[in-house]
Amino acid sequence: MIPKAKALDLIAIYLYICKLHNEELKYIIQRYTNNDKPEFTDQEVMTVYLFCVQQEQRFRVSQIYAFADEYLRSWFPSLPSYQAFNNRLNRLSEAFKAVAAHSFTTFVPMECNTDVSLLDSMPIITCSGKRSGRVATEITDKGYCSTKSLYYYGLKLHALAFFRPKRLPFPEQVVITPASESDLNVFRQDWGSIANRTFFGDKIYHDANFFEDLAINANSDMLTPVKGVKGQADVIKQRDKAANDLFSTAVSTVRQPIESLFNWLIEKTDIQRANKVRSTKGLLVHVFGKIAAAFIYLIFNS
């Protein structure tokens, strides 16, 4: 048995997923087999996963299944074997992605400043850079995380988030790429046409020509800490140092909350560690299922 408060959360997650299934998910996970109406439904698979990650801090599929098998049998009497549960779960990566996207677009908090966006990325690590990456090689590769001074194999999670005064920023969009992909390239490809916006990023987003064009054509500005100019005379560096340091500190202060957002996501879901994942579909469930669980929690508790 589970406590009454958690039972209410379980019901709320199930009803939320059923509503989304009727509106959208059924078209994403449409079945073309004779077993198109399994006893243990896709809605139940997703509910078990989201509840166990969100409420029980069970982050690995084996832990999720073990908890469901011991404590949730009365709620889900048709719970299949572990292998069948894992196989069913791996079919639902696109559904979890849709749940996460729905959370971002439907529940934007009132206090969000939709004219100001923060940008950053974080690693999703399948194994250390000292080893050879063998999992999901079609979507992962080797990259470097400067924050952790770490080479790793895996993905990079890029986030574009609305600024919220004195609160965690709220994601507008997330994008996953192989670990080696540059943050600047992702911005150019995915967010480089957003108009009437002020973006705050780190030094990796420094591209004077691109952002001058963005300001002219889309009325959007990118603010980053001041990047040193190669070959610039020391006298000029010293002359501008105070103003540049003040500006850089101001920009870093505004964008710092997105680092807190990533830390919160890691704390709630352990999303950064994907070393137990063994397939591409499993890795996608790991990423989007954890994001969906975290932001459903945020929505239900806002």
Backbone as CSV, one residue per row, in Angstrom:
resi,resn,N_x,N_y,N_z,CA_x,CA_y,CA_z,C_x,C_y,C_z
1,MET,0.840,-1.206,0.000,0.000,0.000,0.000,0.872,1.251,0.000
2,ILE,0.341,2.327,-0.540,1.042,3.607,-0.521,0.208,4.618,0.261
3,PRO,0.842,5.624,0.863,0.099,6.616,1.647,-0.977,7.307,0.816
4,LYS,-1.995,7.821,1.504,-3.133,8.440,0.828,-2.710,9.605,-0.051
5,ALA,-1.768,10.443,0.434,-1.337,11.597,-0.350,-0.702,11.154,-1.661
6,LYS,0.103,10.102,-1.591,0.737,9.601,-2.815,-0.271,8.904,-3.718
7,ALA,-1.269,8.284,-3.117,-2.324,7.663,-3.917,-3.060,8.717,-4.741
8,LEU,-3.284,9.872,-4.148,-3.928,10.967,-4.883,-3.045,11.461,-6.016
9,ASP,-1.726,11.498,-5.778,-0.794,11.885,-6.845,-0.800,10.861,-7.973
10,LEU,-0.852,9.593,-7.611,-0.905,8.532,-8.613,-2.145,8.677,-9.484
11,ILE,-3.281,8.932,-8.861,-4.534,9.123,-9.603,-4.438,10.342,-10.510
12,ALA,-3.851,11.436,-9.985,-3.737,12.659,-10.773,-2.866,12.439,-12.010
13,ILE,-1.755,11.713,-11.850,-0.877,11.429,-12.990,-1.611,10.562,-14.008
14,TYR,-2.309,9.538,-13.522,-3.031,8.645,-14.433,-4.097,9.398,-15.230
15,LEU,-4.871,10.240,-14.557,-5.917,11.002,-15.247,-5.309,11.980,-16.258
16,TYR,-4.176,12.583,-15.888,-3.489,13.503,-16.792,-3.018,12.777,-18.052
17,ILE,-2.409,11.605,-17.868,-1.924,10.831,-19.010,-3.085,10.325,-19.864
18,CYS,-4.173,9.897,-19.226,-5.340,9.434,-19.995,-5.929,10.564,-20.838
19,LYS,-5.978,11.748,-20.277,-6.494,12.904,-21.016,-5.604,13.194,-22.220
20,LEU,-4.295,13.191,-21.993,-3.370,13.428,-23.105,-3.438,12.309,-24.140
21,HIS,-3.639,11.090,-23.657,-3.727,9.955,-24.581,-4.908,10.128,-25.526
22,ASN,-6.052,10.527,-24.990,-7.242,10.713,-25.823,-7.083,11.866,-26.807
23,GLU,-6.327,12.891,-26.410,-6.172,14.074,-27.249,-5.031,13.962,-28.258
24,GLU,-3.955,13.258,-27.869,-2.733,13.332,-28.681,-1.929,12.038,-28.721
25,LEU,-1.700,11.438,-27.572,-0.743,10.336,-27.496,-1.173,9.121,-28.306
26,LYS,-2.460,8.873,-28.413,-2.923,7.678,-29.132,-2.515,7.706,-30.596
27,TYR,-2.318,8.900,-31.137,-1.885,9.005,-32.531,-0.377,8.789,-32.655
28,ILE,0.358,9.053,-31.575,1.804,8.871,-31.576,2.171,7.412,-31.353
29,ILE,1.429,6.737,-30.478,1.770,5.353,-30.126,0.769,4.371,-30.714
30,GLN,0.155,4.728,-31.816,-0.853,3.879,-32.449,-0.282,2.507,-32.754
31,ARG,-1.012,1.481,-32.430,-0.546,0.116,-32.611,-1.074,-0.468,-33.918
32,TYR,-0.215,-1.194,-34.617,-0.607,-1.855,-35.856,-0.372,-3.365,-35.724
33,THR,-0.773,-3.914,-34.595,-0.628,-5.346,-34.344,-1.954,-5.908,-33.858
34,ASN,-1.990,-7.223,-33.746,-3.198,-7.862,-33.231,-3.419,-7.528,-31.759
35,ASN,-2.315,-7.188,-31.065,-2.412,-6.850,-29.645,-2.517,-5.328,-29.483
36,ASP,-3.555,-4.768,-30.101,-3.699,-3.309,-30.077,-4.425,-2.810,-28.838
37,LYS,-4.915,-3.746,-27.998,-5.566,-3.361,-26.748,-5.056,-4.255,-25.626
38,PRO,-3.802,-4.059,-25.216,-3.231,-4.915,-24.165,-3.921,-4.699,-22.830
39,GLU,-3.891,-5.709,-21.982,-4.518,-5.595,-20.659,-3.845,-4.505,-19.834
40,PHE,-2.522,-4.461,-19.892,-1.770,-3.418,-19.204,-1.530,-2.311,-20.223
41,THR,-2.264,-1.240,-20.121,-2.303,-0.228,-21.171,-1.048,0.645,-21.190
42,ASP,-0.858,1.328,-22.305,0.252,2.270,-22.411,0.126,3.390,-21.378
43,GLN,-1.115,3.803,-21.112,-1.333,4.829,-20.085,-0.830,4.352,-18.722
44,GLU,-1.043,3.059,-18.429,-0.586,2.512,-17.152,0.932,2.403,-17.103
45,VAL,1.550,2.012,-18.209,3.016,1.957,-18.280,3.603,3.329,-17.948
46,MET,3.072,4.363,-18.595,3.591,5.710,-18.398,3.317,6.213,-16.980
47,THR,2.160,5.893,-16.453,1.814,6.318,-15.093,2.761,5.716,-14.070
48,VAL,3.023,4.420,-14.195,3.938,3.755,-13.264,5.313,4.408,-13.322
49,TYR,5.810,4.636,-14.522,7.146,5.238,-14.676,7.186,6.640,-14.076
50,LEU,6.243,7.476,-14.444,6.241,8.864,-13.974,6.055,8.950,-12.466
51,PHE,5.155,8.131,-11.922,4.917,8.164,-10.477,6.158,7.724,-9.706
52,CYS,6.788,6.646,-10.139,7.938,6.122,-9.402,9.136,7.073,-9.471
53,VAL,9.330,7.728,-10.613,10.412,8.717,-10.703,10.075,9.935,-9.851
54,GLN,8.855,10.426,-10.004,8.461,11.686,-9.365,8.290,11.554,-7.859
55,GLN,7.589,10.525,-7.411,7.208,10.415,-6.002,8.122,9.507,-5.182
56,GLU,8.734,8.540,-5.823,9.505,7.543,-5.075,11.005,7.633,-5.313
57,GLN,11.412,8.529,-6.190,12.841,8.695,-6.486,13.479,7.369,-6.913
58,ARG,12.720,6.598,-7.688,13.249,5.366,-8.294,13.624,5.725,-9.725
59,PHE,14.912,5.700,-10.031,15.376,6.271,-11.295,15.713,5.226,-12.359
60,ARG,16.064,4.021,-11.944,16.369,2.966,-12.907,15.115,2.139,-13.157
61,VAL,15.008,1.589,-14.370,13.807,0.820,-14.727,13.642,-0.370,-13.793
62,SER,14.745,-1.011,-13.431,14.649,-2.162,-12.523,14.091,-1.745,-11.163
63,GLN,14.487,-0.565,-10.680,13.970,-0.070,-9.400,12.495,0.297,-9.507
64,ILE,12.133,0.898,-10.638,10.741,1.276,-10.867,9.851,0.033,-10.885
65,TYR,10.299,-0.979,-11.613,9.488,-2.197,-11.700,9.378,-2.891,-10.346
66,ALA,10.488,-2.952,-9.610,10.474,-3.623,-8.301,9.488,-2.943,-7.348
67,PHE,9.468,-1.603,-7.378,8.525,-0.886,-6.508,7.085,-1.158,-6.940
68,ALA,6.834,-1.096,-8.249,5.472,-1.328,-8.749,5.005,-2.741,-8.423
69,ASP,5.918,-3.698,-8.574,5.570,-5.095,-8.320,5.204,-5.316,-6.847
70,GLU,5.887,-4.612,-5.941,5.654,-4.821,-4.509,4.514,-3.980,-3.952
71,TYR,4.375,-2.733,-4.448,3.447,-1.800,-3.797,2.260,-1.354,-4.663
72,LEU,2.327,-1.586,-5.968,1.267,-1.058,-6.837,0.442,-2.139,-7.523
73,ARG,0.599,-3.383,-7.103,-0.153,-4.476,-7.738,-1.661,-4.295,-7.594
74,SER,-2.098,-3.744,-6.474,-3.535,-3.558,-6.284,-4.083,-2.503,-7.236
75,TRP,-3.215,-1.578,-7.663,-3.618,-0.531,-8.611,-3.503,-1.028,-10.045
76,PHE,-2.508,-1.868,-10.299,-2.239,-2.339,-11.662,-2.116,-3.866,-11.650
77,PRO,-3.238,-4.563,-11.535,-3.200,-6.032,-11.414,-2.658,-6.738,-12.656
78,SER,-2.647,-6.051,-13.795,-2.164,-6.686,-15.029,-0.696,-6.363,-15.311
79,LEU,0.010,-5.845,-14.310,1.430,-5.538,-14.481,2.150,-6.775,-15.006
80,PRO,2.837,-6.672,-16.143,3.469,-7.856,-16.740,4.824,-8.159,-16.100
81,SER,5.573,-9.036,-16.705,6.927,-9.340,-16.240,7.839,-8.127,-16.458
82,TYR,8.992,-8.168,-15.789,9.939,-7.060,-15.936,10.355,-6.876,-17.386
83,GLN,10.669,-7.950,-18.071,11.112,-7.861,-19.461,10.031,-7.247,-20.342
84,ALA,8.793,-7.683,-20.140,7.685,-7.140,-20.933,7.468,-5.658,-20.604
85,PHE,7.556,-5.303,-19.326,7.404,-3.899,-18.917,8.483,-3.038,-19.564
86,ASN,9.718,-3.500,-19.533,10.826,-2.753,-20.123,10.651,-2.593,-21.626
87,ASN,10.231,-3.647,-22.295,10.000,-3.573,-23.748,8.883,-2.592,-24.080
88,ARG,7.809,-2.633,-23.300,6.694,-1.713,-23.520,7.145,-0.261,-23.295
89,LEU,7.927,-0.060,-22.240,8.412,1.276,-21.902,9.252,1.851,-23.031
90,ASN,10.103,1.034,-23.628,11.001,1.517,-24.678,10.265,1.927,-25.951
91,ARG,9.018,1.481,-26.097,8.220,1.884,-27.256,7.619,3.278,-27.099
92,LEU,7.751,3.858,-25.905,6.993,5.063,-25.586,7.844,6.333,-25.525
93,SER,9.041,6.319,-26.086,9.904,7.498,-25.995,9.255,8.731,-26.622
94,GLU,8.598,8.564,-27.762,7.951,9.708,-28.418,6.758,10.204,-27.610
95,ALA,6.101,9.294,-26.911,4.977,9.705,-26.069,5.469,10.537,-24.886
96,PHE,6.567,10.111,-24.263,7.137,10.898,-23.167,7.602,12.267,-23.668
97,LYS,8.166,12.293,-24.849,8.593,13.565,-25.441,7.397,14.492,-25.628
98,ALA,6.281,13.936,-26.067,5.066,14.737,-26.257,4.521,15.241,-24.920
99,VAL,4.606,14.408,-23.870,4.141,14.837,-22.542,4.976,16.014,-22.048
100,ALA,6.294,15.925,-22.218,7.178,17.016,-21.805,6.858,18.291,-22.575
101,ALA,6.701,18.170,-23.893,6.404,19.341,-24.722,5.059,19.960,-24.334
102,HIS,4.085,19.105,-24.046,2.764,19.596,-23.633,2.867,20.383,-22.328
103,SER,3.691,19.896,-21.413,3.877,20.601,-20.135,4.462,21.985,-20.355
104,PHE,5.416,22.090,-21.270,6.067,23.380,-21.530,5.112,24.379,-22.167
105,THR,4.273,23.917,-23.066,3.440,24.845,-23.836,2.116,25.175,-23.149
106,THR,1.642,24.285,-22.277,0.311,24.453,-21.698,0.331,25.136,-20.342
107,PHE,1.406,24.951,-19.587,1.417,25.407,-18.200,2.485,26.462,-17.939
108,VAL,2.615,27.424,-18.829,3.611,28.486,-18.637,3.189,29.348,-17.447
109,PRO,3.995,29.410,-16.384,3.610,30.182,-15.194,3.383,31.656,-15.505
110,MET,2.473,32.271,-14.784,2.103,33.668,-15.025,3.286,34.617,-14.884
111,GLU,4.214,34.288,-13.965,5.311,35.215,-13.698,6.451,35.120,-14.701
112,CYS,6.335,34.251,-15.693,7.380,34.158,-16.714,7.463,35.448,-17.530
113,ASN,8.675,35.900,-17.757,8.914,37.018,-18.664,9.189,36.426,-20.037
114,THR,8.193,36.434,-20.904,8.316,35.778,-22.207,9.113,36.599,-23.216
115,ASP,9.617,37.741,-22.784,10.498,38.538,-23.641,11.968,38.271,-23.339
116,VAL,12.239,37.495,-22.293,13.625,37.235,-21.875,13.832,35.728,-21.736
117,SER,14.863,35.217,-22.403,15.143,33.786,-22.356,16.573,33.519,-21.923
118,LEU,16.752,32.434,-21.179,18.062,31.988,-20.732,18.434,30.721,-21.493
119,LEU,19.726,30.569,-21.770,20.211,29.448,-22.567,21.344,28.734,-21.854
120,ASP,21.353,27.412,-21.941,22.483,26.642,-21.439,22.303,25.188,-21.868
121,SER,23.301,24.365,-21.561,23.216,22.939,-21.865,23.854,22.149,-20.734
122,MET,23.526,20.860,-20.684,24.099,19.970,-19.676,24.345,18.604,-20.291
123,PRO,25.335,17.853,-19.768,25.622,16.533,-20.332,24.689,15.447,-19.816
124,ILE,24.363,14.503,-20.693,23.701,13.255,-20.305,24.732,12.166,-20.588
125,ILE,25.261,11.555,-19.555,26.467,10.736,-19.667,26.128,9.248,-19.718
126,THR,26.521,8.589,-20.827,26.345,7.139,-20.930,27.584,6.390,-20.455
127,CYS,28.773,7.004,-20.624,29.991,6.427,-20.042,31.104,7.460,-20.072
128,SER,32.151,7.189,-19.324,33.294,8.090,-19.240,34.013,8.196,-20.576
129,GLY,34.628,9.338,-20.800,35.407,9.531,-22.024,36.634,8.654,-22.100
130,LYS,37.024,8.043,-20.985,38.179,7.149,-20.981,37.841,5.788,-21.590
131,ARG,36.549,5.521,-21.734,36.095,4.268,-22.322,35.566,4.520,-23.726
132,SER,35.169,3.461,-24.400,34.598,3.578,-25.738,33.074,3.469,-25.642
133,GLY,32.371,4.505,-26.119,30.917,4.497,-26.048,30.306,3.460,-26.972
134,ARG,29.454,2.599,-26.422,28.852,1.525,-27.213,27.328,1.539,-27.176
135,VAL,26.747,2.494,-26.479,25.283,2.558,-26.333,24.733,3.692,-27.185
136,ALA,23.694,3.400,-27.952,23.003,4.416,-28.756,23.986,5.223,-29.599
137,THR,24.889,4.534,-30.278,25.954,5.224,-31.016,25.428,6.063,-32.178
138,GLU,24.196,5.806,-32.611,23.631,6.597,-33.703,23.205,7.991,-33.254
139,ILE,23.051,8.209,-31.953,22.645,9.545,-31.471,23.608,10.121,-30.441
140,THR,24.652,9.367,-30.067,25.607,9.846,-29.068,27.005,9.918,-29.661
141,ASP,27.867,10.675,-29.027,29.293,10.670,-29.353,30.063,11.232,-28.167
142,LYS,31.350,11.505,-28.383,32.208,11.986,-27.306,32.205,13.502,-27.267
143,GLY,32.067,14.070,-26.079,32.057,15.518,-25.913,32.821,15.923,-24.670
144,TYR,32.874,17.222,-24.451,33.586,17.767,-23.292,32.672,18.721,-22.547
145,CYS,32.585,18.553,-21.244,31.803,19.457,-20.390,32.782,20.338,-19.627
146,SER,32.825,21.624,-19.986,33.782,22.536,-19.364,33.454,22.777,-17.893
147,THR,32.168,22.757,-17.547,31.772,22.979,-16.153,32.338,21.913,-15.232
148,LYS,32.345,20.660,-15.717,32.844,19.551,-14.917,34.267,19.152,-15.284
149,SER,34.847,19.845,-16.294,36.180,19.478,-16.799,36.224,17.983,-17.103
150,LEU,35.246,17.535,-17.912,35.026,16.107,-18.099,34.798,15.766,-19.571
151,TYR,35.547,14.783,-20.066,35.246,14.177,-21.356,34.280,13.013,-21.108
152,TYR,33.283,12.868,-21.959,32.272,11.828,-21.746,31.642,11.421,-23.066
153,TYR,31.014,10.252,-23.066,30.161,9.825,-24.184,28.707,10.011,-23.767
154,GLY,27.897,10.449,-24.729,26.481,10.597,-24.436,25.823,11.672,-25.253
155,LEU,24.887,12.362,-24.620,24.099,13.411,-25.257,24.374,14.743,-24.577
156,LYS,23.887,15.785,-25.211,23.857,17.095,-24.576,22.415,17.583,-24.618
157,LEU,21.917,18.025,-23.462,20.560,18.556,-23.354,20.636,20.077,-23.377
158,HIS,20.052,20.688,-24.402,20.057,22.141,-24.559,18.688,22.674,-24.142
159,ALA,18.682,23.732,-23.357,17.418,24.297,-22.875,17.305,25.777,-23.210
160,LEU,16.126,26.159,-23.668,15.729,27.555,-23.840,14.611,27.786,-22.829
161,ALA,14.844,28.706,-21.881,13.901,28.846,-20.769,13.525,30.305,-20.540
162,PHE,12.255,30.514,-20.202,11.779,31.854,-19.863,12.324,32.272,-18.500
163,PHE,12.738,33.510,-18.396,13.192,34.067,-17.129,12.008,34.273,-16.192
164,ARG,12.204,33.889,-14.914,11.202,34.150,-13.871,11.906,34.819,-12.698
165,PRO,11.515,36.021,-12.326,12.185,36.710,-11.219,12.143,35.899,-9.929
166,LYS,13.311,35.650,-9.355,13.459,34.964,-8.062,12.889,33.543,-8.055
167,ARG,12.740,32.950,-9.237,12.233,31.580,-9.348,13.063,30.835,-10.388
168,LEU,12.932,29.517,-10.401,13.573,28.750,-11.463,12.993,29.153,-12.807
169,PRO,13.817,29.313,-13.831,13.274,29.586,-15.160,12.413,28.409,-15.630
170,PHE,11.492,28.696,-16.543,10.591,27.647,-17.021,10.910,27.343,-18.481
171,PRO,11.182,26.072,-18.832,11.594,25.738,-20.196,10.529,26.078,-21.239
172,GLU,10.993,26.671,-22.308,10.149,26.865,-23.482,10.341,25.689,-24.442
173,GLN,11.596,25.282,-24.617,11.921,24.146,-25.463,13.187,23.484,-24.942
174,VAL,13.308,22.172,-25.194,14.569,21.472,-24.968,14.919,20.709,-26.237
175,VAL,16.211,20.566,-26.483,16.714,19.853,-27.653,17.828,18.936,-27.187
176,ILE,17.866,17.704,-27.686,18.997,16.828,-27.397,19.831,16.647,-28.660
177,THR,21.139,16.590,-28.471,22.087,16.402,-29.573,23.191,15.466,-29.101
178,PRO,24.000,14.950,-30.041,25.221,14.267,-29.601,26.075,15.200,-28.752
179,ALA,26.895,14.623,-27.890,27.639,15.403,-26.901,28.559,16.449,-27.518
180,SER,29.044,16.204,-28.732,30.021,17.112,-29.338,29.391,18.351,-29.972
181,GLU,28.068,18.391,-30.088,27.413,19.491,-30.798,27.580,20.810,-30.043
182,SER,27.920,21.854,-30.790,28.109,23.176,-30.200,26.774,23.805,-29.825
183,ASP,26.734,24.471,-28.662,25.532,25.195,-28.241,25.156,26.267,-29.250
184,LEU,26.155,26.920,-29.820,25.894,27.983,-30.793,25.219,27.425,-32.038
185,ASN,25.660,26.258,-32.509,25.028,25.649,-33.688,23.567,25.305,-33.414
186,VAL,23.293,24.806,-32.205,21.904,24.479,-31.840,21.053,25.740,-31.844
187,PHE,21.578,26.833,-31.311,20.825,28.084,-31.313,20.526,28.529,-32.741
188,ARG,21.533,28.492,-33.596,21.327,28.914,-34.990,20.244,28.090,-35.666
189,GLN,20.275,26.765,-35.453,19.357,25.871,-36.158,17.947,25.887,-35.580
190,ASP,17.822,25.969,-34.250,16.520,25.772,-33.612,15.860,27.060,-33.127
191,TRP,16.658,28.046,-32.740,16.086,29.222,-32.103,16.534,30.529,-32.745
192,GLY,17.255,30.427,-33.848,17.837,31.606,-34.471,16.862,32.494,-35.215
193,SER,15.590,32.104,-35.261,14.597,32.942,-35.941,13.564,33.516,-34.973
194,ILE,13.762,33.321,-33.675,12.811,33.849,-32.687,12.917,35.365,-32.644
195,ALA,11.777,36.023,-32.751,11.759,37.492,-32.835,11.411,38.136,-31.507
196,ASN,11.835,39.382,-31.364,11.458,40.231,-30.223,11.797,39.577,-28.877
197,ARG,13.026,39.118,-28.756,13.461,38.413,-27.556,14.861,38.889,-27.155
198,THR,15.107,38.913,-25.871,16.461,39.132,-25.350,16.950,37.824,-24.763
199,PHE,18.063,37.315,-25.285,18.641,36.054,-24.835,19.859,36.324,-23.953
200,PHE,20.013,35.504,-22.916,21.201,35.555,-22.064,21.905,34.209,-22.157
201,GLY,23.145,34.232,-22.633,23.924,33.000,-22.765,25.331,33.180,-22.258
202,ASP,26.125,32.112,-22.326,27.518,32.233,-21.923,28.379,32.558,-23.140
203,LYS,29.687,32.510,-22.975,30.592,32.984,-24.032,30.525,32.159,-25.305
204,ILE,30.027,30.913,-25.220,29.958,30.070,-26.411,29.027,30.657,-27.464
205,TYR,28.105,31.539,-27.042,27.141,32.124,-27.972,27.665,33.404,-28.621
206,HIS,28.949,33.630,-28.552,29.517,34.841,-29.136,29.742,34.648,-30.639
207,ASP,28.975,35.358,-31.433,29.135,35.380,-32.896,28.599,36.726,-33.364
208,ALA,29.468,37.702,-33.449,29.053,39.084,-33.685,28.224,39.238,-34.950
209,ASN,28.676,38.642,-36.047,27.974,38.815,-37.319,26.575,38.213,-37.284
210,PHE,26.459,36.978,-36.739,25.156,36.313,-36.685,24.171,37.113,-35.844
211,PHE,24.607,37.574,-34.681,23.676,38.246,-33.778,23.405,39.702,-34.177
212,GLU,24.299,40.296,-34.939,23.980,41.600,-35.525,22.841,41.449,-36.529
213,ASP,22.901,40.390,-37.341,21.817,40.120,-38.296,20.513,39.791,-37.574
214,LEU,20.610,39.028,-36.473,19.408,38.676,-35.703,18.740,39.929,-35.136
215,ALA,19.554,40.862,-34.667,19.005,42.101,-34.115,18.292,42.914,-35.186
216,ILE,18.878,42.949,-36.383,18.298,43.733,-37.479,17.032,43.060,-38.019
217,ASN,17.112,41.748,-38.234,16.024,41.043,-38.919,14.906,40.557,-37.994
218,ALA,15.218,40.313,-36.728,14.212,39.744,-35.821,14.012,40.568,-34.554
219,ASN,14.752,41.643,-34.423,14.664,42.498,-33.224,14.945,41.705,-31.951
220,SER,15.894,40.770,-32.040,16.295,39.966,-30.889,17.777,40.173,-30.601
221,ASP,18.120,40.200,-29.316,19.495,40.443,-28.900,20.027,39.272,-28.090
222,MET,21.311,38.983,-28.268,21.999,37.996,-27.455,23.000,38.717,-26.566
223,LEU,22.857,38.552,-25.251,23.781,39.156,-24.293,24.617,38.053,-23.665
224,THR,25.939,38.205,-23.758,26.872,37.225,-23.208,27.978,37.954,-22.447
225,PRO,28.674,37.271,-21.550,29.861,37.896,-20.953,30.833,38.326,-22.043
226,VAL,31.566,39.371,-21.794,32.491,39.910,-22.794,33.603,38.910,-23.056
227,LYS,33.841,38.653,-24.317,34.893,37.716,-24.713,36.118,38.499,-25.162
228,GLY,37.281,38.083,-24.701,38.513,38.768,-25.058,38.782,38.734,-26.558
229,VAL,39.432,39.787,-27.058,39.763,39.884,-28.481,41.226,39.536,-28.659
230,LYS,41.497,38.540,-29.508,42.877,38.139,-29.741,43.691,39.288,-30.318
231,GLY,44.883,39.470,-29.781,45.779,40.480,-30.315,45.477,41.893,-29.861
232,GLN,44.462,42.062,-29.025,44.124,43.407,-28.558,45.221,43.934,-27.632
233,ALA,45.559,45.191,-27.810,46.626,45.805,-27.019,46.264,45.818,-25.533
234,ASP,47.280,45.609,-24.680,47.055,45.580,-23.237,46.464,46.879,-22.719
235,VAL,46.867,47.990,-23.315,46.372,49.274,-22.845,44.864,49.396,-23.045
236,ILE,44.363,48.825,-24.157,42.924,48.854,-24.426,42.186,47.901,-23.484
237,LYS,42.796,46.724,-23.242,42.190,45.767,-22.314,42.025,46.378,-20.930
238,GLN,43.072,47.037,-20.450,43.019,47.648,-19.126,42.019,48.794,-19.064
239,ARG,41.950,49.557,-20.147,41.013,50.689,-20.198,39.570,50.218,-20.092
240,ASP,39.259,49.095,-20.748,37.871,48.624,-20.804,37.549,47.583,-19.729
241,LYS,38.542,47.200,-18.940,38.367,46.067,-18.021,37.214,46.273,-17.039
242,ALA,37.148,47.401,-16.394,36.124,47.630,-15.375,34.719,47.531,-15.957
243,ALA,34.511,48.196,-17.116,33.189,48.165,-17.750,32.842,46.753,-18.220
244,ASN,33.833,46.052,-18.810,33.587,44.694,-19.299,33.290,43.730,-18.158
245,ASP,34.016,43.864,-17.063,33.787,42.985,-15.913,32.395,43.224,-15.315
246,LEU,31.994,44.477,-15.242,30.674,44.807,-14.696,29.571,44.235,-15.577
247,PHE,29.716,44.396,-16.893,28.719,43.874,-17.824,28.666,42.349,-17.758
248,SER,29.837,41.711,-17.748,29.893,40.251,-17.710,29.253,39.705,-16.441
249,THR,29.499,40.367,-15.318,28.906,39.941,-14.054,27.384,40.073,-14.091
250,ALA,26.898,41.157,-14.684,25.452,41.369,-14.776,24.798,40.284,-15.633
251,VAL,25.402,39.959,-16.765,24.860,38.924,-17.647,24.879,37.564,-16.947
252,SER,25.990,37.234,-16.301,26.111,35.945,-15.615,25.110,35.818,-14.480
253,THR,24.832,36.932,-13.803,23.860,36.919,-12.702,22.460,36.617,-13.214
254,VAL,22.092,37.195,-14.358,20.760,36.967,-14.925,20.602,35.522,-15.382
255,ARG,21.650,34.949,-15.999,21.524,33.609,-16.571,21.829,32.490,-15.564
256,GLN,22.320,32.835,-14.375,22.671,31.811,-13.395,21.508,30.881,-13.027
257,PRO,20.273,31.374,-12.956,19.174,30.469,-12.571,18.991,29.266,-13.478
258,ILE,19.436,29.331,-14.736,19.259,28.150,-15.589,20.185,27.029,-15.135
259,GLU,21.307,27.380,-14.531,22.161,26.360,-13.928,21.444,25.727,-12.732
260,SER,20.730,26.552,-11.991,19.932,26.028,-10.868,18.818,25.115,-11.374
261,LEU,18.243,25.439,-12.539,17.214,24.585,-13.140,17.782,23.206,-13.444
262,PHE,18.976,23.159,-14.030,19.603,21.875,-14.317,19.913,21.111,-13.033
263,ASN,20.402,21.815,-12.015,20.692,21.150,-10.740,19.421,20.578,-10.118
264,TRP,18.316,21.322,-10.219,17.027,20.841,-9.715,16.584,19.593,-10.486
265,LEU,16.760,19.607,-11.812,16.360,18.472,-12.647,17.188,17.235,-12.297
266,ILE,18.474,17.431,-12.060,19.340,16.318,-11.676,18.923,15.764,-10.322
267,GLU,18.647,16.662,-9.373,18.246,16.229,-8.036,16.939,15.452,-8.064
268,LYS,15.981,15.889,-8.873,14.659,15.260,-8.910,14.639,13.958,-9.696
269,THR,15.553,13.806,-10.684,15.422,12.676,-11.603,16.707,11.904,-11.878
270,ASP,17.858,12.414,-11.455,19.144,11.783,-11.776,19.314,11.624,-13.288
271,ILE,18.826,12.605,-14.036,18.815,12.515,-15.496,20.214,12.469,-16.094
272,GLN,21.185,13.038,-15.391,22.526,13.152,-15.974,23.227,11.806,-16.100
273,ARG,22.881,10.867,-15.244,23.538,9.566,-15.269,22.717,8.571,-16.078
274,ALA,23.231,8.198,-17.249,22.539,7.241,-18.115,23.407,6.017,-18.361
275,ASN,24.291,5.709,-17.406,25.248,4.615,-17.608,24.604,3.229,-17.543
276,LYS,23.355,3.149,-17.057,22.674,1.856,-17.003,21.789,1.608,-18.224
277,VAL,21.701,2.601,-19.099,20.865,2.470,-20.301,21.575,1.556,-21.300
278,ARG,20.808,0.732,-22.005,21.413,-0.247,-22.905,20.914,-0.164,-24.341
279,SER,20.096,0.820,-24.674,19.592,0.923,-26.047,19.248,2.368,-26.375
280,THR,19.094,2.651,-27.654,18.734,3.995,-28.084,17.359,4.385,-27.556
281,LYS,16.394,3.475,-27.701,15.045,3.775,-27.207,15.051,3.961,-25.700
282,GLY,15.839,3.149,-25.012,15.939,3.287,-23.570,16.533,4.617,-23.160
283,LEU,17.515,5.102,-23.933,18.132,6.392,-23.635,17.138,7.532,-23.855
284,LEU,16.332,7.437,-24.894,15.330,8.475,-25.157,14.251,8.483,-24.067
285,VAL,13.857,7.297,-23.594,12.912,7.242,-22.475,13.552,7.845,-21.230
286,HIS,14.818,7.519,-21.010,15.534,8.064,-19.851,15.494,9.586,-19.856
287,VAL,15.736,10.200,-21.004,15.786,11.664,-21.088,14.388,12.264,-20.991
288,PHE,13.515,11.886,-21.899,12.208,12.552,-21.968,11.254,12.088,-20.863
289,GLY,11.398,10.843,-20.419,10.587,10.396,-19.295,10.938,11.136,-18.014
290,LYS,12.240,11.374,-17.798,12.666,12.104,-16.602,12.213,13.565,-16.674
291,ILE,12.331,14.171,-17.845,11.879,15.565,-18.005,10.381,15.660,-17.752
292,ALA,9.616,14.732,-18.339,8.159,14.740,-18.143,7.810,14.589,-16.669
293,ALA,8.491,13.668,-15.971,8.202,13.449,-14.547,8.494,14.702,-13.734
294,ALA,9.617,15.351,-14.018,9.998,16.538,-13.246,9.016,17.675,-13.431
295,PHE,8.589,17.907,-14.662,7.742,19.079,-14.885,6.270,18.824,-14.606
296,ILE,5.848,17.574,-14.621,4.517,17.275,-14.099,4.502,17.572,-12.598
297,TYR,5.579,17.205,-11.927,5.704,17.518,-10.492,5.633,19.032,-10.269
298,LEU,6.368,19.772,-11.091,6.394,21.225,-10.942,5.004,21.820,-11.184
299,ILE,4.312,21.291,-12.167,2.970,21.795,-12.498,1.980,21.484,-11.367
300,PHE,2.006,20.248,-10.874,1.079,19.828,-9.831,1.326,20.563,-8.515
301,ASN,2.553,21.072,-8.319,2.891,21.722,-7.063,3.092,23.223,-7.200
302,SER,2.663,23.803,-8.319,2.816,25.257,-8.514,1.569,25.993,-7.995
